């Protein structure tokens, strides 16, 4: 039954109708099968493989809560950035000290990956420069074949964003020298040729991609 549900949700925008009373959602499969869900039990619908979601946008940080992808690492990674609703969108940009409040809007379990989490992603996955929806970025593929796209979200200087699609910087949860009172924290920088870990002043506004611990 779980497999049927997964296929059903992915096809929802094209092959579904609801009853007049809006009490049930009926999904029409291509083989003629109909699968019914009680609307009172449906929270939201995620479109697998597209990095998009029909979940209600968040009022604070914007965008929607992402799905998680297992890349064969110790954490599962969000399918899109905070403030985005699909994988190719930049989403919001956040100063390091504002990240806990932003992560809290996504709900329990979501948190910023540490520098060690990012390093694990380099060591266990392949990073390829690709273009998705016209935006350059890194497609990260785990040894299990699952993928996550990190758009090159550019740099924000004097409230203006530059070089979107050419380079990206994502915050890690690790302060410089592992000291919380440090003015700097590490970020992951990448472009089409390089991937670095560099420390930046915490008042810089960069993109964030959240993770969850595996159960």
Secondary structure, 3 states (H helix, E strand, C coil): CHHHHHHHHHCCCCCEEECCCCCEEEEECCCCCEEEEEHHHCCCCEECCCCEECCCCCCCCCCCCCCEEECCCCEEEECCCCCCCCCCCCCCCECHHHHHHHHHCCCCCCEECCHHHHHHHHHHCEEEEEEECCEEEEEEECCCCCEEEEECCCEEECCEEECCCCCEEEEEEEEHHHCCCCCEEEEEEECCCCEEEEEEECCCCEECCEEEECC
